[in-house]
């Protein structure tokens, strides 16, 4: 492990965080998605402590999947709010309208094909998003 710690902003070490997904974007920022507490950005300070901030603007705190892409974006799969895209700046957050389904079960990114593709598995089927 590069980082061995807990989110002291959210709760103490004895409480389960129920993390469902973990991704690092090309910018080096880490993101963790929780079954109950939303998406959190983390920048490590030491091996066991980090700077934590909650990503605001999602319609639900129930997160099922995360996937970072080569363009620096973070895709966020929710349980009840559909698929969302966080831009590389870490500020702009928007729903991905072309994906049907409100429960995103899995995200698979394939950067070796041109253009790259993100497979999105939802409660209504599979959608393939192609990159630039």
C-alpha positions as CSV (number, residue, x, y, z in Angstrom):
1,X,0.0,0.0,0.0
2,X,1.2,3.5,-0.8
3,X,-1.4,5.0,1.5
4,X,-2.7,3.3,4.7
5,X,-5.1,5.6,6.5
6,X,-8.7,6.6,6.7
7,X,-10.9,9.6,6.0
8,X,-10.7,11.5,9.3
9,X,-13.0,14.3,7.9
10,X,-15.8,11.8,7.4
11,X,-15.5,9.5,10.4
12,X,-13.2,7.8,12.9
13,X,-11.1,4.7,12.1
14,X,-13.5,2.4,13.9
15,X,-16.4,3.2,11.5
16,X,-16.8,1.4,8.2
17,X,-16.5,3.7,5.2
18,X,-18.1,1.2,2.8
19,X,-15.9,2.2,-0.1
20,X,-17.0,0.8,-3.4
21,X,-14.5,2.3,-5.9
22,X,-11.0,3.8,-6.0
23,X,-9.4,5.6,-8.9
24,X,-6.4,7.9,-9.6
25,X,-6.7,10.4,-12.4
26,X,-3.7,11.3,-14.7
27,X,-3.3,14.5,-12.6
28,X,-2.4,12.3,-9.6
29,X,-5.5,13.0,-7.5
30,X,-7.2,10.0,-5.9
31,X,-10.9,9.6,-5.7
32,X,-12.9,7.2,-3.5
33,X,-16.6,6.3,-4.0
34,X,-18.6,5.2,-1.0
35,X,-21.9,3.2,-0.8
36,X,-23.3,5.8,1.5
37,X,-21.0,8.9,1.7
38,X,-20.5,10.1,-1.9
39,X,-17.3,10.7,-3.8
40,X,-14.2,12.0,-2.0
41,X,-11.0,13.5,-3.5
42,X,-7.8,12.8,-1.6
43,X,-4.3,14.1,-1.9
44,X,-1.9,12.2,0.4
45,X,0.1,14.3,2.9
46,X,2.0,11.3,4.4
47,X,1.7,7.5,4.1
48,X,-1.2,7.6,6.6
49,X,-2.8,11.0,6.3
50,X,-4.4,12.9,3.4
51,X,-6.3,16.1,2.5
52,X,-9.9,15.0,1.9
53,X,-12.7,16.9,0.2
54,X,-16.2,15.8,-0.8
55,X,-17.2,16.2,-4.5
56,X,-20.3,18.3,-4.4
57,X,-23.2,18.3,-6.9
58,X,-24.1,14.7,-7.3
59,X,-27.8,13.7,-7.0
60,X,-27.0,10.9,-4.6
61,X,-24.3,9.8,-2.1
62,X,-24.7,6.2,-3.2
63,X,-21.7,5.4,-5.4
64,X,-21.2,2.1,-7.2
65,X,-18.3,2.7,-9.6
66,X,-15.6,5.1,-10.7
67,X,-13.4,5.2,-13.7
68,X,-10.6,7.6,-14.7
69,X,-9.9,8.1,-18.4
70,X,-6.8,9.2,-20.2
71,X,-8.2,12.7,-20.9
72,X,-8.1,13.3,-17.1
73,X,-11.9,13.0,-16.5
74,X,-13.5,10.8,-13.8
75,X,-16.7,9.0,-14.5
76,X,-18.9,8.4,-11.5
77,X,-21.5,5.6,-11.5
78,X,-24.3,6.1,-9.0
79,X,-27.0,4.0,-7.5
80,X,-30.1,5.9,-8.5
81,X,-28.6,9.0,-10.2
82,X,-27.1,7.6,-13.4
83,X,-23.6,8.3,-14.8
84,X,-21.8,11.6,-14.2
85,X,-18.5,13.0,-15.5
86,X,-16.1,15.1,-13.5
87,X,-13.9,17.2,-15.8
88,X,-10.1,17.1,-15.4
89,X,-10.1,20.4,-13.5
90,X,-12.0,18.6,-10.7
91,X,-14.6,21.3,-10.7
92,X,-17.2,20.9,-13.5
93,X,-19.6,18.0,-12.9
94,X,-22.3,17.0,-15.4
95,X,-24.6,14.0,-16.0
96,X,-23.9,11.8,-19.1
97,X,-27.2,12.1,-20.8
98,X,-26.6,9.4,-23.5
99,X,-26.4,6.6,-20.9
100,X,-29.8,5.0,-20.1
101,X,-30.4,3.7,-16.6
102,X,-30.1,5.1,-13.1
103,X,-28.1,2.4,-11.5
104,X,-24.5,2.1,-12.9
105,X,-23.3,-1.4,-12.0
106,X,-19.9,-1.3,-13.7
107,X,-17.5,0.9,-15.7
108,X,-14.8,-0.6,-18.0
109,X,-12.3,1.6,-19.8
110,X,-10.4,0.5,-22.8
111,X,-7.7,3.0,-23.9
112,X,-5.8,0.8,-26.3
113,X,-8.4,1.1,-29.1
114,X,-8.8,4.3,-31.1
115,X,-10.9,6.1,-30.2
116,X,-10.8,4.9,-26.6
117,X,-14.1,3.5,-25.2
118,X,-15.9,3.4,-21.9
119,X,-18.3,0.5,-21.4
120,X,-21.1,1.4,-19.0
121,X,-23.2,-1.4,-17.5
122,X,-26.5,-0.1,-16.0
123,X,-29.8,-1.6,-14.9
124,X,-31.0,-0.9,-18.5
125,X,-28.2,-2.6,-20.4
126,X,-24.7,-1.7,-21.8
127,X,-23.7,1.6,-23.4
128,X,-20.4,2.2,-25.2
129,X,-19.0,5.7,-25.1
130,X,-16.2,6.5,-27.6
131,X,-13.5,9.1,-26.9
132,X,-12.1,11.7,-29.3
